[in-house]
């Protein structure tokens, strides 16, 4: 796996948003499998207060 250093803009977006979008990081078959596994499950947001 090749690692690429984040740009300043990517680092800023991660710090502001808490996530990165990495195109094609997971193949379509894995995405489909994860989608099937998570269908019907509800997600409760975590508290951001400290």
Secondary structure, 3 states (H helix, E strand, C coil): CCCCCCCHHHHHHHHHHCCCCCCCCCCHHHHHHHHHHHCCCCCCCCCCCC
